[in-house]
Amino acid sequence: MEIWHNPRCSKSRATLALLQSNGVEPTVRRYLDDPPTRAELEAVLAALGTDDPLAITRTGEARFRELGLKGADRDTLLDALAANPVLVERPIVCDGGRAALGRPPEQVLGLLS
């Protein structure tokens, strides 16, 4: 199990703590320092059961506005996420071919069963 983690984010910290309190010690990927590739982003979307990059995009970030991404097509969004990891929603927990967005943190509990 791997968590795409930002230690400055309260939801990310809470999700990591929730996993640990349930006996899971996930691999912690500080995705701002080790950004996901476009292929990894595609795999996460598939694991989440969606094709829409907006599902994992922080649309409220200033960088989203600076890049003029409102209304952007799928390819443009995926390229922007790969080039600007600050735009990737956090935390994302991946386990094999499954994934969950930790918003709220309890959403990741479904990966434990």
C-alpha positions as CSV (number, residue, x, y, z in Angstrom):
1,M,0.0,0.0,0.0
2,E,1.3,3.5,-0.9
3,I,0.1,6.9,0.2
4,W,0.8,10.0,-1.9
5,H,1.5,12.2,1.0
6,N,2.0,15.9,1.8
7,P,3.0,16.2,5.5
8,R,1.9,19.8,5.5
9,C,-1.7,18.7,4.7
10,S,-4.0,17.9,7.7
11,K,-6.1,15.4,5.7
12,S,-2.9,13.7,4.5
13,R,-1.6,13.4,8.0
14,A,-4.9,12.2,9.3
15,T,-5.2,9.6,6.6
16,L,-1.7,8.3,7.3
17,A,-2.5,8.1,11.0
18,L,-5.7,6.3,10.3
19,L,-3.9,3.7,8.2
20,Q,-1.3,3.2,10.9
21,S,-3.9,2.9,13.6
22,N,-5.4,0.0,11.6
23,G,-2.1,-1.8,11.5
24,V,-1.0,-0.6,8.0
25,E,2.4,0.9,7.5
26,P,2.1,2.2,3.9
27,T,5.0,3.3,1.7
28,V,5.0,7.1,2.0
29,R,5.5,8.9,-1.3
30,R,6.1,12.6,-0.8
31,Y,4.6,13.3,-4.2
32,L,5.7,16.9,-4.3
33,D,9.3,15.7,-4.1
34,D,8.7,12.6,-6.2
35,P,5.9,13.6,-8.7
36,P,3.8,11.0,-10.3
37,T,4.2,10.4,-14.0
38,R,1.4,10.8,-16.4
39,A,1.2,7.0,-16.6
40,E,0.9,6.8,-12.9
41,L,-1.8,9.4,-12.9
42,E,-3.7,7.4,-15.5
43,A,-3.3,4.3,-13.4
44,V,-4.7,6.1,-10.3
45,L,-7.7,7.3,-12.3
46,A,-8.4,3.8,-13.4
47,A,-8.0,2.5,-9.9
48,L,-10.4,5.2,-8.7
49,G,-12.9,4.1,-11.3
50,T,-12.9,7.4,-13.2
51,D,-11.5,8.8,-16.4
52,D,-11.8,12.4,-15.3
53,P,-8.5,14.1,-14.1
54,L,-10.6,16.7,-12.3
55,A,-11.3,14.0,-9.7
56,I,-7.7,14.3,-8.5
57,T,-7.1,18.0,-9.3
58,R,-6.9,20.8,-6.8
59,T,-8.9,23.3,-8.8
60,G,-8.7,25.9,-6.0
61,E,-4.9,26.2,-6.3
62,A,-3.5,29.5,-7.7
63,R,-1.4,27.4,-10.1
64,F,-4.6,26.0,-11.6
65,R,-5.8,29.5,-12.4
66,E,-2.3,30.7,-13.6
67,L,-2.2,27.8,-16.1
68,G,-5.7,28.6,-17.3
69,L,-6.9,25.0,-16.8
70,K,-10.6,25.7,-16.3
71,G,-12.4,23.9,-19.1
72,A,-9.1,22.2,-20.2
73,D,-9.3,18.9,-22.0
74,R,-8.2,15.6,-20.4
75,D,-4.8,15.5,-22.0
76,T,-4.0,19.1,-21.0
77,L,-5.1,18.4,-17.4
78,L,-3.0,15.2,-17.2
79,D,0.1,16.9,-18.6
80,A,-0.4,19.8,-16.1
81,L,-0.8,17.4,-13.1
82,A,2.4,15.6,-14.1
83,A,4.3,18.9,-14.5
84,N,2.8,20.6,-11.4
85,P,2.3,18.1,-8.6
86,V,0.9,20.8,-6.3
87,L,-2.3,20.4,-8.4
88,V,-2.7,16.7,-7.4
89,E,-5.3,16.2,-4.7
90,R,-4.1,14.6,-1.6
91,P,-3.9,12.2,-0.1
92,I,-4.3,9.3,-2.5
93,V,-3.8,5.8,-1.2
94,C,-3.1,3.1,-3.8
95,D,-3.2,-0.7,-3.2
96,G,-2.6,-2.8,-6.3
97,G,-5.3,-2.0,-8.7
98,R,-7.4,-0.1,-6.2
99,A,-7.1,3.5,-4.9
100,A,-9.0,5.9,-2.7
101,L,-8.8,9.6,-2.1
102,G,-8.5,10.4,1.6
103,R,-11.1,13.1,1.6
104,P,-12.4,12.4,4.2
105,P,-9.7,10.2,5.5
106,E,-12.2,7.4,6.3
107,Q,-12.7,6.8,2.6
108,V,-9.4,4.8,2.5
109,L,-10.8,2.2,5.0
110,G,-12.5,0.4,2.1
111,L,-9.0,-0.5,0.8
112,L,-8.4,-2.5,4.1
113,S,-11.0,-5.1,3.4
